[in-house]
């Protein structure tokens, strides 16, 4: 569960924009389709403002239009059928591939290779963002990340 008292939403969104390409519609790397679109769902007008400001900062940093969708999340009510479980082959994906994704896991995820979010820690922008985190435990996002 997201706890803004431990990690500010603005920080999390800045990180989100640093670890993926928010300028491509319906695509991340070789994965193509609407299920790979970049999106932020909010549940309050305050969170919407924070999301739109983070998108603006990302566009300024990247120097290109960011296509990340920002939309209202109607909590648990999904009567419109917009959200559904991933396909069976994606369920417990890492475990099926002989990896462990349990909380506190200390090994990097192999399928990311050199392009994954935890391999990007040498990116100076990501390192700078982590240096601004004043939470008691800045490794809250991933226990094995060394700052």
C-alpha positions as CSV (number, residue, x, y, z in Angstrom):
1,X,0.0,0.0,0.0
2,X,1.3,3.4,-0.9
3,X,2.1,5.5,2.2
4,X,2.7,9.2,1.3
5,X,4.1,9.7,4.8
6,X,7.0,7.5,3.9
7,X,7.5,8.4,0.3
8,X,6.1,11.5,-1.4
9,X,3.9,11.0,-4.5
10,X,5.9,13.6,-6.4
11,X,9.1,11.7,-5.7
12,X,7.6,8.4,-6.8
13,X,6.3,9.9,-10.0
14,X,9.7,11.5,-10.8
15,X,11.2,8.1,-10.4
16,X,8.5,6.5,-12.6
17,X,9.3,8.9,-15.4
18,X,13.0,8.2,-15.1
19,X,12.8,4.4,-15.3
20,X,10.7,4.0,-18.5
21,X,10.1,5.8,-21.8
22,X,7.0,7.9,-21.3
23,X,7.3,9.3,-24.9
24,X,6.1,6.2,-26.7
25,X,2.4,5.3,-26.9
26,X,1.4,1.7,-26.2
27,X,5.0,0.5,-26.2
28,X,7.8,-0.3,-23.8
29,X,10.9,-1.7,-25.5
30,X,9.9,-4.7,-27.6
31,X,6.5,-5.0,-25.8
32,X,3.7,-3.4,-27.9
33,X,0.0,-3.0,-27.2
34,X,-2.4,-0.9,-25.2
35,X,-1.5,-2.9,-22.1
36,X,2.0,-1.4,-22.3
37,X,0.9,2.2,-22.3
38,X,2.3,4.6,-19.7
39,X,-0.4,5.7,-17.3
40,X,-1.0,7.3,-13.9
41,X,-4.3,6.8,-12.2
42,X,-5.3,9.2,-9.4
43,X,-8.1,9.2,-6.8
44,X,-8.1,12.8,-5.6
45,X,-7.7,16.2,-7.2
46,X,-4.6,16.8,-5.2
47,X,-3.0,13.7,-6.6
48,X,-4.1,14.7,-10.1
49,X,-2.2,18.0,-9.7
50,X,0.9,16.3,-8.4
51,X,0.8,13.9,-11.4
52,X,0.3,16.7,-14.0
53,X,3.2,18.6,-12.5
54,X,5.4,15.5,-12.6
55,X,4.5,15.0,-16.2
56,X,5.4,18.7,-16.9
57,X,8.8,18.2,-15.2
58,X,9.4,15.0,-17.3
59,X,8.6,16.8,-20.5
60,X,11.0,19.6,-19.5
61,X,13.8,17.2,-18.6
62,X,13.3,15.0,-21.7
63,X,12.6,17.8,-24.2
64,X,9.9,15.9,-25.9
65,X,6.1,15.3,-25.5
66,X,5.3,12.8,-22.8
67,X,2.3,10.6,-23.8
68,X,1.6,9.2,-20.3
69,X,-2.1,9.0,-19.7
70,X,-3.4,10.6,-16.5
71,X,-6.9,9.5,-15.5
72,X,-9.3,9.1,-12.6
73,X,-9.2,5.8,-10.8
74,X,-12.7,5.0,-9.5
75,X,-11.3,3.0,-6.6
76,X,-12.4,-0.6,-6.6
77,X,-15.5,-0.1,-8.7
78,X,-14.6,-1.4,-12.2
79,X,-18.1,-1.7,-13.6
80,X,-16.8,-0.4,-17.0
81,X,-14.4,-3.4,-17.2
82,X,-11.3,-1.3,-17.7
83,X,-9.0,-3.4,-15.4
84,X,-8.5,-7.1,-15.4
85,X,-6.0,-9.7,-14.3
86,X,-2.9,-10.3,-16.5
87,X,-2.9,-13.4,-18.7
88,X,-2.0,-16.6,-16.9
89,X,1.5,-16.8,-18.4
90,X,2.2,-13.5,-16.6
91,X,1.0,-14.7,-13.2
92,X,3.9,-15.4,-10.9
93,X,6.1,-14.7,-13.9
94,X,9.4,-14.6,-12.1
95,X,8.7,-17.7,-10.0
96,X,7.9,-19.6,-13.2
97,X,11.3,-18.6,-14.5
98,X,13.2,-19.8,-11.5
99,X,13.5,-16.4,-9.8
100,X,12.2,-15.1,-6.5
101,X,10.2,-11.9,-6.2
102,X,9.3,-12.2,-2.6
103,X,9.5,-9.1,-0.3
104,X,13.1,-8.5,0.7
105,X,14.6,-10.4,-2.2
106,X,18.2,-9.4,-2.6
107,X,18.9,-10.6,-6.2
108,X,18.4,-8.4,-9.3
109,X,15.7,-9.6,-11.7
110,X,17.6,-11.4,-14.5
111,X,15.1,-10.7,-17.3
112,X,15.8,-7.0,-17.2
113,X,19.4,-7.5,-18.3
114,X,21.2,-4.1,-18.6
115,X,18.0,-2.2,-19.4
116,X,16.0,-2.8,-16.2
117,X,15.1,-0.3,-13.6
118,X,17.6,-1.6,-11.0
119,X,20.4,-1.6,-13.5
120,X,19.8,2.1,-14.1
121,X,21.0,3.1,-10.7
122,X,24.2,4.4,-12.3
123,X,22.1,7.0,-14.1
124,X,23.1,10.3,-12.5
125,X,19.5,11.6,-12.6
126,X,18.2,8.6,-10.6
127,X,21.1,8.8,-8.2
128,X,20.3,12.5,-7.7
129,X,16.7,11.7,-7.1
130,X,17.6,9.1,-4.5
131,X,19.8,11.6,-2.7
132,X,16.8,13.9,-2.1
133,X,14.8,11.2,-0.3
134,X,14.6,11.9,3.4
135,X,12.8,8.8,4.4
136,X,14.3,6.9,7.3
137,X,15.0,4.0,4.9
138,X,15.6,5.3,1.3
139,X,15.9,1.7,0.1
140,X,12.2,1.2,0.7
141,X,11.7,0.7,-3.0
142,X,14.1,-2.2,-3.4
143,X,16.2,-3.5,-0.5
144,X,19.3,-4.4,-2.5
145,X,19.8,-0.9,-4.0
146,X,22.9,0.6,-2.7
147,X,23.0,4.4,-2.6
